[in-house]
Amino acid sequence: MAPSFLIPELHRPVAAGGYGMSLAEAGLVASASMTGMMFTLVLWGLVVDRRGERFALLTGLLVTAAGGAAAAALAEPWPMAAALCFAGIGAAATNSASGRVVVGWFPPERRGIAMGIRQTGQPLGVGLAAGTVAVIAHHHGIGPALWVPTGAALAITAFVALVVLDPPRPAAAAGDHRAVNPYRADRYLARVHGASVLLVVPQFLVWTFGLTWLVADLGWSPGVAGLVVAGTQVAGAAARIGAGWASDLVGSRMRPMRAVAVLAAATMALLGLAAAGAEDSAVVTGVAVVLLVVASAVTVADNGLAFTAVAERAGPFWSGRALGLQNTAQHLAAVAVPPIAGLTITAWGYGATYALAAALPLLAVLVVPVAGERSVS
């Protein structure tokens, strides 16, 4: 997600020291790493199923670091985008592999909160990027800024080598029903994927353009805006843990996920109304910023629930591929968000774009497969 915080610098006029790209062009560059991830998530899931979690994590993180270093060295938008795409290919390994580590080592009654803690990695990483990348890019250029995620990838590669062990996995006998494709049994997994796609759009909208909105529309400095966005990610991390804990408490992943969808729809609609009038009133501006923080927390709370549900239903012989499909579906939507939202914001403004995004979690309420869920045991 670090390239998203290069958008203000890429969009800044050339006369002011920026690159003069349109919001749609800057959004396309920012989505390059997600594009690389999108095309390789299922393949990495297959690697996890066949070679194990540790192997996939170490290989993927080394590829990520290599791509990030190349992007930092190139530091020109379109060549940099190609290198970021390569980095995203490696980063895709972490999605299925780290999820499988959690599901494999924790019992069902603790798995929700454990996955919620695991899921805090993404918002906390986004928060770290928000608090550093935009400021470094503004003062020193986009090349030095990209050493933040590259350095993180190198550091975590060493950490994985020291502490991560593959969880135990039962041997599959010939004809074992557990190794059968779980997608043939019912539509449960497909509906979880579909609901997750609908819920990921407002999540990536506020992640990608929240900082740009504060800087471009409200006139905040990149440093202050970055700190606010970093704070929203701490709230998002807490929301993921809370949702996971609630799912363990009630013995369901889908009922809390449906509740999150309702809250996300309401929050995005209110944020749209507030953002539309933020420039005219200091009070409305304050309300809009608070709603941005709330939206950043609520829209990410479902991720761990869906991830845990997919891994549990798919089982130990298919969960790598199933989690790969889960993330591929989400990233198909996430990759489309920056360029399409850039066009929508240019045409109608931030308020209308936020409000339109509220329709998708509202639809997700109907898609979440509460009735098809099995008891958590």
PERANOR-V316117 format. One record per pair of residues at least 12 apart in sequence whose ideal C-beta (glycine too) atoms are under 7 Angstrom apart, sorted by the first residue. I is the first residue (numbers start at 1). J is the second residue. If there is no record, write none. Layout:
BEGIN
{{I & J} {I & J}}
END
This chain:
BEGIN
{{1 & 125} {1 & 126} {1 & 129} {1 & 207} {2 & 129} {2 & 133} {2 & 146} {2 & 148} {2 & 149} {3 & 29} {3 & 30} {3 & 32} {3 & 33} {3 & 84} {4 & 30} {4 & 207} {4 & 208} {5 & 129} {5 & 130} {5 & 133} {5 & 134} {5 & 211} {6 & 30} {6 & 133} {6 & 137} {6 & 142} {6 & 145} {7 & 26} {7 & 27} {7 & 30} {7 & 212} {8 & 134} {8 & 211} {8 & 212} {8 & 215} {8 & 222} {9 & 137} {9 & 138} {9 & 142} {10 & 26} {10 & 29} {10 & 77} {11 & 23} {11 & 26} {19 & 77} {21 & 77} {23 & 342} {23 & 345} {23 & 346} {24 & 339} {24 & 342} {24 & 343} {27 & 208} {27 & 338} {27 & 339} {27 & 341} {27 & 342} {28 & 338} {28 & 339} {29 & 77} {29 & 81} {30 & 208} {30 & 338} {31 & 335} {31 & 338} {31 & 339} {32 & 81} {32 & 84} {32 & 85} {32 & 88} {33 & 84} {33 & 85} {33 & 87} {33 & 88} {33 & 91} {34 & 88} {34 & 331} {34 & 334} {34 & 335} {35 & 85} {35 & 88} {35 & 335} {36 & 85} {36 & 86} {36 & 87} {36 & 88} {36 & 89} {37 & 88} {37 & 91} {37 & 92} {37 & 331} {38 & 328} {38 & 331} {38 & 332} {38 & 335} {40 & 89} {40 & 92} {41 & 92} {41 & 95} {41 & 324} {41 & 327} {41 & 328} {41 & 331} {42 & 321} {42 & 324} {42 & 325} {42 & 328} {44 & 56} {44 & 60} {44 & 92} {44 & 93} {44 & 96} {44 & 324} {45 & 96} {45 & 320} {45 & 321} {45 & 323} {45 & 324} {46 & 320} {46 & 321} {48 & 96} {48 & 97} {48 & 100} {48 & 320} {49 & 317} {49 & 320} {49 & 321} {52 & 166} {53 & 97} {53 & 100} {53 & 101} {53 & 164} {53 & 166} {54 & 164} {54 & 165} {54 & 166} {56 & 93} {56 & 97} {57 & 93} {57 & 94} {57 & 97} {57 & 98} {57 & 160} {57 & 164} {58 & 157} {58 & 160} {58 & 161} {59 & 93} {60 & 90} {60 & 91} {60 & 92} {60 & 93} {60 & 94} {61 & 90} {61 & 153} {61 & 156} {61 & 157} {61 & 160} {62 & 90} {62 & 157} {63 & 89} {63 & 90} {64 & 87} {64 & 90} {64 & 91} {64 & 153} {65 & 150} {65 & 153} {65 & 154} {65 & 157} {67 & 83} {67 & 84} {67 & 86} {67 & 87} {67 & 90} {68 & 87} {68 & 146} {68 & 149} {68 & 150} {68 & 153} {69 & 150} {70 & 83} {71 & 83} {71 & 84} {71 & 87} {71 & 146} {72 & 143} {72 & 146} {72 & 147} {72 & 150} {73 & 143} {75 & 141} {75 & 142} {75 & 143} {95 & 323} {95 & 327} {96 & 320} {96 & 323} {96 & 324} {98 & 118} {99 & 118} {99 & 307} {99 & 311} {99 & 323} {100 & 311} {100 & 319} {100 & 320} {100 & 323} {101 & 164} {101 & 167} {102 & 114} {102 & 115} {102 & 118} {103 & 308} {103 & 311} {103 & 319} {104 & 167} {104 & 168} {104 & 169} {105 & 167} {108 & 376} {108 & 377} {109 & 248} {110 & 248} {111 & 308} {112 & 244} {112 & 245} {112 & 247} {112 & 248} {112 & 253} {112 & 308} {113 & 241} {113 & 244} {113 & 245} {113 & 248} {115 & 244} {115 & 304} {115 & 307} {115 & 308} {116 & 240} {116 & 241} {116 & 243} {116 & 244} {116 & 245} {116 & 304} {117 & 241} {119 & 240} {119 & 303} {119 & 304} {119 & 307} {120 & 237} {120 & 240} {120 & 241} {123 & 233} {123 & 236} {123 & 237} {123 & 300} {124 & 233} {124 & 237} {126 & 207} {126 & 233} {127 & 230} {127 & 233} {127 & 234} {129 & 148} {129 & 149} {130 & 211} {130 & 226} {130 & 229} {130 & 230} {130 & 233} {131 & 226} {131 & 227} {131 & 230} {132 & 148} {133 & 145} {133 & 148} {134 & 211} {134 & 222} {134 & 226} {135 & 222} {135 & 223} {135 & 226} {136 & 148} {138 & 222} {169 & 316} {170 & 316} {172 & 317} {178 & 315} {178 & 317} {179 & 317} {181 & 318} {182 & 313} {182 & 314} {182 & 315} {182 & 318} {182 & 322} {186 & 372} {188 & 313} {188 & 369} {188 & 372} {189 & 310} {189 & 313} {189 & 314} {189 & 322} {191 & 367} {191 & 369} {192 & 306} {192 & 309} {192 & 310} {192 & 369} {193 & 325} {193 & 326} {193 & 329} {194 & 367} {195 & 257} {195 & 364} {195 & 367} {195 & 368} {196 & 306} {196 & 326} {196 & 329} {196 & 330} {197 & 329} {197 & 330} {197 & 333} {198 & 360} {198 & 361} {198 & 363} {198 & 364} {198 & 367} {199 & 261} {199 & 264} {199 & 299} {199 & 302} {199 & 361} {199 & 364} {200 & 330} {200 & 333} {200 & 334} {201 & 333} {201 & 337} {201 & 357} {201 & 360} {202 & 264} {202 & 268} {202 & 295} {202 & 299} {202 & 357} {202 & 360} {202 & 361} {203 & 299} {203 & 300} {204 & 334} {204 & 337} {205 & 337} {205 & 341} {205 & 357} {206 & 292} {206 & 295} {206 & 296} {206 & 299} {208 & 337} {208 & 338} {208 & 341} {209 & 341} {209 & 345} {210 & 229} {210 & 232} {210 & 292} {210 & 296} {211 & 225} {211 & 226} {211 & 229} {213 & 350} {214 & 228} {217 & 279} {217 & 350} {218 & 278} {218 & 285} {228 & 289} {231 & 293} {232 & 292} {232 & 293} {232 & 296} {232 & 297} {233 & 296} {235 & 293} {235 & 296} {235 & 297} {236 & 296} {236 & 297} {236 & 300} {238 & 297} {239 & 297} {239 & 298} {239 & 300} {239 & 301} {240 & 300} {240 & 301} {240 & 303} {240 & 304} {243 & 256} {243 & 260} {243 & 301} {243 & 302} {243 & 304} {243 & 305} {244 & 304} {244 & 305} {247 & 305} {251 & 375} {251 & 376} {252 & 373} {252 & 376} {253 & 305} {253 & 308} {253 & 309} {253 & 373} {253 & 376} {254 & 309} {254 & 368} {254 & 369} {254 & 370} {254 & 373} {255 & 370} {256 & 305} {257 & 302} {257 & 305} {257 & 306} {257 & 368} {258 & 365} {258 & 368} {258 & 370} {260 & 298} {260 & 301} {260 & 302} {261 & 302} {261 & 361} {261 & 364} {261 & 365} {261 & 368} {262 & 365} {263 & 298} {264 & 298} {264 & 299} {264 & 361} {265 & 358} {265 & 361} {265 & 362} {267 & 291} {267 & 294} {267 & 295} {267 & 298} {268 & 295} {268 & 354} {268 & 357} {268 & 358} {268 & 361} {269 & 355} {269 & 358} {270 & 291} {271 & 288} {271 & 291} {271 & 292} {271 & 295} {271 & 354} {272 & 351} {272 & 352} {272 & 354} {272 & 355} {272 & 358} {273 & 351} {273 & 355} {274 & 287} {274 & 288} {274 & 291} {275 & 288} {275 & 350} {275 & 351} {275 & 354} {276 & 349} {276 & 351} {276 & 352} {306 & 326} {307 & 323} {307 & 326} {310 & 322} {310 & 323} {310 & 326} {311 & 323} {341 & 353}}
END
